[in-house]
């Protein structure tokens, strides 16, 4: 599968998957320790950088990327003139009290900026209902074109 023109991504369903415990060790313990108090901001910008390496051409490709990356089930729930609202659910959230996903927020911001052509930012909020989910509010200014 090709996302944009930068890299070719092929997913073999028989590939070994990282155990959930190992994934959580990296995401919840190692990265915050390495990056310090600014880790959410750094991860947001890392997500934007990652998106530039794996450009998608549509929202459907963006949703597919989330599935293939194992980030969860991303769903577009609302579309307005200058805003999109996505929900992200995942079995990874089941035992978490506070779900934050700045890497994914930055990734979405950069992808939508590429797709829409306007400078874009994404804010996130955690919802602890059933199922637990992250809501991404993606906004852009139609007068602020991306070069």
N, C-alpha and C positions, 0 to 999 in steps of 0.2 A: 504494500500500500504506500502511496506517496502522499505526504502532507506538504503542499507547496512544492517548491523546486529544490529545497536545500538538502534533504536527506531522504533516503528510502528506508521505510520501517517495515520489516516483515516480522510477523508474530507467528511462531510455530507453537501450536497448542500443546505440543509435547515437551516444551521447554520446562526446566525446573523453575519453580516459583519460590521466592524468598519466603521463609516462614513468617507468619504474622508477628511473632515475638521479635525476630530480628529486625523487621521493618519498623516496629514501634521503638525498639532501642535506638535506632538511628534517628528517627523522626522526633521522638519525644525527649530523648536524653542527650544524645551526642550533639545534634545540631544546636540546641539552645546553649549547651555548655561552650561549644566552639564559637558561636556567634555573639554570645553575651546578650545584654539587654536590648540590643537593636535587632535581634534575630528575626522578628516579624517583618521589619522593613527590608532587611537584606533578602529574606526569602521572597518577598513580593517582587523585588527587582530581579532576583534570580529567575522567577517565573516568567517575567517579561523577556529576559534573555533567552530562556529555553524556548519560548514561543517563537522567537525570531529564527531559531534553528529548525523548528518543526512547524512551519507555517501551514495553516489550514485555509481552505478556500471558501468554506461555508460553515454555518452553525452545525449542520449535520456532521461534518468532518470533525469539528471541535468536540462534539458529543462522543463520536467514535474514538477519538484520541483518548479521552478520559477513560473509556472502557478498556482500551488496549493497554493503557498505562497502569491500570489497576487503581485509579484514583477514586472510583465510585461511579454511580449512575447520575449523570448530569442531565437535567431536564429544563428546557425553556418553558417557564410558566406564564410570562407576561412580556409583551412587546409594546412599547410606546414609541413616540416620535424620536426621542433621544435617550431612551433607556430600555434595557433588557433586564429581566429578573430570572435568574436560574436557581434551581434547587439541586443540591448535591446530597445524595444519600449513599451510605456504604456500611457494610458489616464492620468496617474498621471503627465506626463511631459507637458501637453498641456499649462499650464499657468506659467511655470517656465522659467526664463531667463537663468539660469545656472544650468544644471543638473549634479550632482555628485552622484555617487553611490559606495562609498568605501566599504560598507558592502557587497554588491553584488560582487564587484571585489575580495575581500578577499575570499568570499565563492567559487567563480569560481576557484581561484588559488588553493585552498586546494583540491577541487574536482578533478581538472585535475591532480594535483600532485598525488593523490590517484589512479586515473585511469591509468595514463601514467607511474608512478613509478619514476619520476624525480622531483627534486626540481623545483618549478614553481612559477612565479610571474605574476601578472596581472596589467596592466596599463589601465587607462580609458581616454576617451576623449568624450566631449559632442558635438553633431552635432545639430544645431538649424534649420535644414531644415524642410521640411514637409514630414513625421512626424518627430518630434523631437526624437532623440535617443541618446543612449550612446553606444560607440564602446569600446569593451574590447579586448585588445591585450594580449593574454596569451602566455608566452614564457617559455621555459625550456632549459637546457643544457643537451644534451644526455649523457654527461660524468659525470654528477652530480646526481647520484642515490639517491633516497629517501630511508631511512632505515625503 
